[in-house]
Amino acid sequence: MNKKLKAVQRGHWAESISCWFLRLKGYRIIQRNLRTPMGEIDIIALRCHVLCFIEVKARRTQRTALDALSRSQQKRIIRTAKSFLSRNQRYGDHHIRFDFIAIVPRHWPRHIKNAWTDT
């Protein structure tokens, strides 16, 4: 199996783990793998009138997972979130948050709320 295919499979697995983790915490998953010409968002979830756009990274260590999210990726996610909101106006009165989940072998997922802002 080639390296890229393994990375894609590992990403889908990490997103599935993250979705279950979020559900256990009371989140409702609105959408997974939103892809637009502007970018992609791994998970969109809702909890207590807060709409969360969540990026998931699976790495060997917490540090490498945290370092894997670049500022340019954050900007693409923000643009994609704005596109999603323009097409889904029912979420217009919700609070918006950008979260990050790090998936590391033999550890619970690390959920960082408000990992970055739209500034």
C-alpha positions in Angstrom: 0.0 0.0 0.0 1.4 3.4 -0.9 2.2 6.1 1.6 -0.5 8.5 0.5 -3.2 5.9 0.7 -2.1 5.0 4.3 -2.2 8.6 5.3 -5.7 9.0 3.9 -6.9 5.9 5.8 -5.2 7.1 9.0 -6.9 10.4 8.6 -10.4 8.8 8.2 -9.7 6.6 11.2 -8.7 9.7 13.3 -11.8 11.5 12.2 -14.0 8.6 13.2 -12.4 8.4 16.6 -12.8 12.1 17.0 -16.5 11.9 16.1 -17.1 9.3 18.7 -15.2 11.3 21.3 -17.2 14.4 20.5 -20.5 12.5 20.7 -19.5 11.2 24.2 -19.0 14.9 25.2 -22.4 15.8 24.0 -21.7 17.2 20.5 -23.9 16.5 17.5 -22.0 15.9 14.3 -23.4 18.1 11.6 -21.0 17.1 8.8 -17.7 15.3 8.2 -15.2 16.0 5.4 -16.7 19.1 4.0 -14.9 19.8 0.8 -15.2 23.1 -1.2 -13.1 24.8 -3.7 -11.8 27.0 -0.9 -10.7 24.2 1.4 -11.9 21.4 3.6 -13.1 21.0 7.2 -12.7 17.6 8.9 -15.7 17.9 11.3 -18.5 20.4 11.9 -20.2 19.8 15.3 -22.8 21.5 17.4 -23.2 21.8 21.2 -25.2 24.2 23.2 -25.7 26.8 20.4 -22.0 26.7 19.6 -21.0 25.6 16.0 -17.5 24.1 16.0 -15.3 23.7 13.0 -12.8 21.1 13.9 -9.5 20.1 12.4 -8.1 16.6 13.3 -4.5 15.6 13.1 -3.2 12.1 13.8 0.5 12.0 14.6 3.0 9.9 16.7 3.3 12.5 19.4 1.2 15.4 20.8 3.8 17.9 19.8 4.0 16.9 16.2 0.2 16.8 16.0 0.0 20.3 17.5 2.7 21.6 15.1 1.0 20.1 12.1 -1.7 22.9 11.9 -0.2 25.8 10.0 -1.5 29.4 9.9 -2.4 29.0 6.2 -4.5 25.9 7.0 -6.3 27.9 9.7 -7.1 30.6 7.1 -8.4 28.1 4.6 -10.6 26.5 7.3 -11.9 30.0 8.2 -12.8 30.7 4.5 -14.4 27.3 4.2 -16.4 27.9 7.4 -17.6 31.3 6.1 -18.7 29.5 2.9 -20.6 26.9 4.9 -22.3 29.5 7.0 -23.4 31.5 3.9 -25.1 28.4 2.5 -26.5 27.3 5.9 -28.1 30.4 7.3 -29.9 28.5 10.0 -26.6 28.6 12.0 -26.3 32.4 11.6 -27.2 33.1 15.2 -24.9 30.4 16.6 -21.6 31.2 18.3 -18.7 30.0 16.1 -15.5 28.3 17.3 -12.5 26.7 15.7 -11.3 23.6 17.5 -8.4 21.1 17.1 -8.2 17.5 18.0 -4.9 15.7 18.3 -5.0 11.9 17.9 -1.9 10.1 19.3 -1.4 6.3 19.8 -2.3 5.0 23.2 -3.7 8.4 24.4 -7.1 9.8 24.7 -7.9 12.4 22.0 -6.8 15.9 23.0 -9.6 18.4 22.2 -8.4 22.0 22.2 -11.4 24.4 22.2 -10.9 27.8 20.5 -7.5 26.7 19.1 -7.5 29.8 16.8 -9.8 32.7 16.0 -10.9 34.5 12.8 -8.5 37.4 13.1 
